[in-house]
Amino acid sequence: MNTNSVLTIGTFDGLHLGHQKLLKKVVEIAQAEKLQSVVISYKDHPAFILRAKALPKMLCPITLKQRELAKIGIDRIELLDFTPELAKTPPLKFLKEYVIPTFHPKVIVMGYDSHFGHLRQGNYEFLCRHSQELGYRVEYLEPLLYEGKPISSSTIRNLLSLGKIETANNLLGRAYCLIGTVIHSYSNGRKIGFPTANLKLLYPHQLIPKNGIYLSRIRYQEKVYFGLTNIGISPTLKNSGIIEIETHILDFSGDLYGETLEIELLRYFREEKMFKKVDELKDAIQKDIAMARTIISELDK
């Protein structure tokens, strides 16, 4: 393959439809001009280095980011450690000492909010100023809009915090996914006839959506199941006050402790509720399951 490339640089947290538009442009140019398509991104969100109290929460952990970039058709994915040293690196130094000698870019693609380098100075205008000197051309891509504004990761975070999972999923272009390992918990679900898998996130910085009951799709060892995911403190059965992610997997039996699951959130059913009696909770779960099965049957058609 040609060692010259077309590349883009960015955090790409969420890899939402706006990001996908830009990334598909990278692939399109690479194929047309017989170049290697390259994405330079980061293993973690830069906010965790730049701010003492890290916000925003991550939407797209490394595992998911790599997989989605590969699906789009990116040839080479470089995920950098965003260190304090990197944050202080002037954009021209970053270009001359890393990007140019490593990737030999003939084209650099930038979006409306693309930037890199110290104080976010490496933007579209900066790249245009240095393009002739460094031997590349710059392509600019207009943003995709939602309600008149560019689709952004912050918009999606806000939607998830409000439990508006279907709108968030539409902007992501896929279901929002929580990835983690199954850990031991109180086993209260099993005691009332609805065993749950308690998820410990692989990436503790990942955003946990609004508390409540969700219809979910579970991916485990290349198999797909549906279930109900409760995000919250389970007030009827527990008094710890700790937010947990628990999923009752429909039509599944087996030991999942220590296993890795991907939980895709599809619909928001209802808020968590404190029931006076356990039997009232069991009735509510039965109704949730019935509603879930109705929706699943529609999804299968």
Summary of the structure (lengths in Angstrom):
residues: 301
radius of gyration: 22.1
end to end distance: 42.5
largest distance: 73.3
contacts: 920
relative contact order: 0.12
helix: 35%
strand: 27%
